[in-house]
Amino acid sequence: MRPQRVHAKTIFVLALLAAAASALSAQTSSVPRDWRAIVDRPRKLAFAVDTSKTADGAKWIVLVASYEVVLRAPLEAVAAANWRAYERSHEVFSRVYRSRVLSKSVDEIVTEQETGVKVLGLSFLSTAVFRNTRARPAPGRVEVEFSLVRSDGSLRASAGSYAFESIDGPEGPWTLVRYEVWTEVEARFPGQAGIMRTFGPADLEDVLEEFAREVYLVARSL
């Protein structure tokens, strides 16, 4: 079988994300100097959409993205909201139509979700199972990784992470949120990649803004 083809620019963005993650993990703090500029304002660090084809001729679209935002809430509230969102994601995120928990432990949760994106009269619906794992690699930092377990065929691969880091500063508490995702979706109609390039950044910003609302809801209850 011929190996899957992924365009050079997608490989380049993946390499950038990997290099950035490696550099950040080597630092005591990864908080940007201008973090006040992204309080409640998601910032795009990387975004790319490209196409690929498997040996059987099937066409896929690869999306790679990385965003960051600072929320006006303590780390504990952000991490709790993230974990709670997996349990009730259909109530938190507008693009999730249905969700249920398949299994759960202290730091691992497996969920099934039906998600959809509707743009310009076209829709892309997907049902998939994801495994989410949580770790606390250092004081003041929580990391969550997610990966695809199986799908209805609409996703070939999908993985990503959240990193939450407490920020020391006046007028706090503050938490830096970094979100990274890599996903490979089925190419279902002409122009789909172009639509994803055009509307994808705003869609991912909406995801982070909806997450922020959940964080502030949880923070008020703590």
C-alpha positions in Angstrom: 0.0 0.0 0.0 1.1 3.5 -0.7 1.5 5.7 2.3 -1.1 8.4 2.9 -0.1 11.7 1.2 -0.1 14.9 3.3 0.9 18.1 1.8 4.1 19.8 2.8 2.5 22.8 4.4 0.4 20.6 6.7 3.5 18.8 7.7 5.2 22.1 8.3 2.4 23.3 10.6 2.4 20.0 12.5 6.2 20.4 13.0 5.6 23.9 14.3 3.1 22.7 16.8 5.4 19.9 17.9 8.3 22.3 18.3 6.2 24.8 20.2 4.9 22.1 22.6 8.5 20.9 23.2 9.7 24.4 23.9 6.9 25.2 26.2 7.3 22.0 28.2 10.9 23.0 28.8 10.0 26.3 30.3 9.0 27.0 33.9 6.1 29.1 32.5 4.7 29.4 29.0 2.6 32.4 29.7 3.1 35.1 26.9 4.3 38.5 28.0 1.2 40.1 26.4 -1.3 37.8 28.1 -3.5 40.7 29.1 -4.3 41.2 25.4 -6.0 37.8 25.2 -8.2 38.0 28.3 -11.5 36.6 27.0 -10.2 37.1 23.4 -9.0 33.8 21.8 -5.8 34.2 19.7 -4.9 32.0 16.8 -1.4 30.6 16.9 -1.7 28.3 13.9 -4.4 27.2 11.5 -4.1 25.2 8.3 -6.4 23.1 6.1 -5.1 20.7 3.5 -6.2 17.6 1.5 -4.9 14.1 1.5 -5.7 10.9 -0.3 -5.4 7.3 0.8 -4.3 4.3 -1.3 -7.9 3.4 -2.0 -8.6 6.8 -3.5 -10.6 8.2 -0.6 -10.2 11.9 -0.1 -9.7 13.5 3.3 -9.3 17.0 4.7 -6.7 17.7 7.4 -7.2 20.5 9.8 -4.5 21.6 12.2 -5.0 24.5 14.7 -3.7 26.0 17.9 -5.3 28.8 20.0 -4.8 30.5 23.3 -6.9 32.6 25.6 -6.7 33.9 29.2 -9.7 33.5 31.4 -10.6 35.4 34.5 -11.0 32.3 36.7 -8.8 30.2 39.0 -7.1 27.0 37.6 -9.4 24.8 39.6 -12.5 26.2 38.0 -11.1 26.0 34.5 -10.0 22.3 35.0 -13.3 21.4 36.6 -15.3 23.1 33.8 -13.3 21.2 31.2 -14.0 17.8 32.9 -17.7 18.6 33.4 -18.0 19.7 29.8 -17.1 16.2 28.6 -20.0 14.9 30.6 -22.5 17.3 29.2 -20.9 18.7 26.1 -24.3 18.9 24.2 -25.3 21.5 26.8 -22.0 23.5 26.5 -21.1 23.5 22.9 -23.5 24.5 20.1 -21.9 22.2 17.6 -22.5 19.1 19.7 -26.0 17.8 19.2 -25.8 14.7 21.4 -23.3 13.3 23.9 -23.0 10.5 26.4 -20.4 9.1 28.8 -19.3 5.6 28.0 -16.8 5.2 30.9 -15.3 7.5 33.6 -12.5 7.4 36.2 -10.7 10.1 38.1 -8.5 11.2 35.2 -10.0 9.4 32.2 -13.4 9.8 30.5 -14.6 8.2 27.3 -17.5 9.9 25.5 -19.5 9.5 22.4 -20.5 12.7 20.6 -22.6 13.6 17.6 -21.3 16.9 16.2 -22.2 19.0 13.3 -21.2 22.1 11.3 -23.7 23.8 9.1 -22.4 26.4 6.7 -23.9 27.9 3.5 -26.7 25.4 3.5 -24.2 22.5 3.7 -23.8 20.3 6.8 -21.2 17.9 8.1 -22.4 15.5 10.8 -20.2 13.1 12.6 -20.6 10.5 15.4 -17.3 9.6 17.2 -16.0 8.2 20.4 -13.1 10.0 22.2 -10.8 9.1 25.1 -9.9 12.1 27.3 -7.1 11.8 29.8 -6.0 14.4 32.4 -2.6 15.0 34.1 -1.0 17.4 36.5 2.6 17.6 35.4 3.5 20.5 37.7 2.0 22.8 40.3 -0.3 25.3 38.7 -0.7 23.3 35.5 -3.3 20.8 34.2 -3.1 19.1 30.8 -5.8 17.1 29.0 -5.3 15.1 25.9 -8.0 13.7 23.7 -7.8 11.1 20.9 -10.2 9.3 18.6 -11.2 5.8 19.5 -13.6 5.2 16.7 -16.1 7.0 14.4 -18.9 6.4 11.9 -16.3 6.8 9.1 -16.5 10.5 8.9 -13.3 10.9 10.9 -10.1 9.1 10.0 -8.0 10.5 12.8 -8.4 13.2 15.5 -6.3 14.2 18.5 -5.5 17.3 20.5 -5.0 18.8 23.9 -5.9 21.5 26.4 -3.2 23.0 28.7 -4.3 25.1 31.6 -1.7 27.2 33.5 -2.3 29.5 36.5 -1.1 33.1 36.1 0.2 35.0 39.1 -0.7 38.6 38.9 -2.8 41.4 40.4 -6.6 41.5 39.9 -6.6 37.8 39.5 -7.1 34.9 39.5 -6.2 34.2 35.9 -5.7 31.0 33.8 -4.0 30.6 30.5 -5.8 28.1 28.2 -4.0 26.6 25.2 -6.0 24.4 22.8 -4.5 22.3 20.0 -6.3 20.0 17.5 -5.4 17.9 14.5 -8.2 16.1 12.7 -8.8 14.4 9.4 -12.3 14.4 8.1 -14.0 12.8 5.1 -14.2 15.0 2.0 -17.9 14.9 1.3 -18.6 17.7 -1.2 -16.7 20.0 -3.6 -15.3 23.1 -2.0 -15.4 21.7 1.5 -11.7 22.4 2.2 -12.2 26.1 1.2 -15.2 26.4 3.4 -13.2 25.0 6.3 -10.4 27.5 5.7 -12.8 30.4 5.6 -15.1 29.5 8.5 -12.8 27.2 10.6 -11.0 30.0 12.6 -14.3 31.6 13.7 -15.7 28.2 14.6 -12.8 27.4 16.8 -13.1 30.8 18.5 -16.7 30.0 19.2 -15.7 26.7 20.8 -13.3 28.6 23.2 -15.9 31.3 23.9 -18.5 28.7 24.8 -16.0 27.0 27.0 -15.3 30.3 28.7 -19.0 30.7 29.6 -18.9 27.2 31.2 -15.8 28.2 33.1 -17.4 31.3 34.5 -20.5 29.3 35.4 -18.4 26.9 37.4 -16.3 29.6 39.0 -19.4 31.3 40.4 -20.4 28.0 42.1 -17.0 27.4 43.8 
